[in-house]
Amino acid sequence: MTFHLILEEYAMPGQRINVVVVKDNQPITIDVELGSRPPG
């Protein structure tokens, strides 16, 4: 299952989530507010 399918199934626009990115073997947590998917 890919990340966007998980978001489509379990998340809503306006919801805030934490995304963890690993850079140089160090985790960086980013707080993200989800927006609406564009039409099309």
C-alpha positions in Angstrom: 0.0 0.0 0.0 1.4 3.4 -0.9 1.4 6.5 1.3 -1.3 8.4 -0.6 -3.7 5.5 -0.3 -3.3 5.5 3.4 -4.0 9.2 3.6 -7.1 8.9 1.3 -8.5 6.1 3.5 -7.7 7.5 7.0 -7.1 11.3 6.8 -9.3 14.3 6.1 -8.5 17.8 4.7 -7.6 20.2 7.5 -6.2 17.3 9.7 -2.7 17.8 11.1 -0.2 15.0 10.9 3.4 14.5 11.7 5.7 13.3 8.8 9.1 11.9 9.8 11.9 12.4 7.2 15.3 10.7 7.7 18.2 12.8 6.6 21.8 11.8 7.3 20.5 9.0 9.6 18.7 11.7 11.7 14.9 11.7 11.9 13.3 15.1 11.4 9.6 15.5 12.3 7.5 17.9 10.3 4.0 19.0 11.3 1.8 19.2 8.2 -1.8 20.3 7.7 -3.5 18.3 4.9 -5.3 20.2 2.1 -7.9 19.2 -0.4 -7.0 17.1 -3.4 -7.3 19.2 -6.6 -10.0 18.2 -9.0 -9.1 16.2 -12.0 
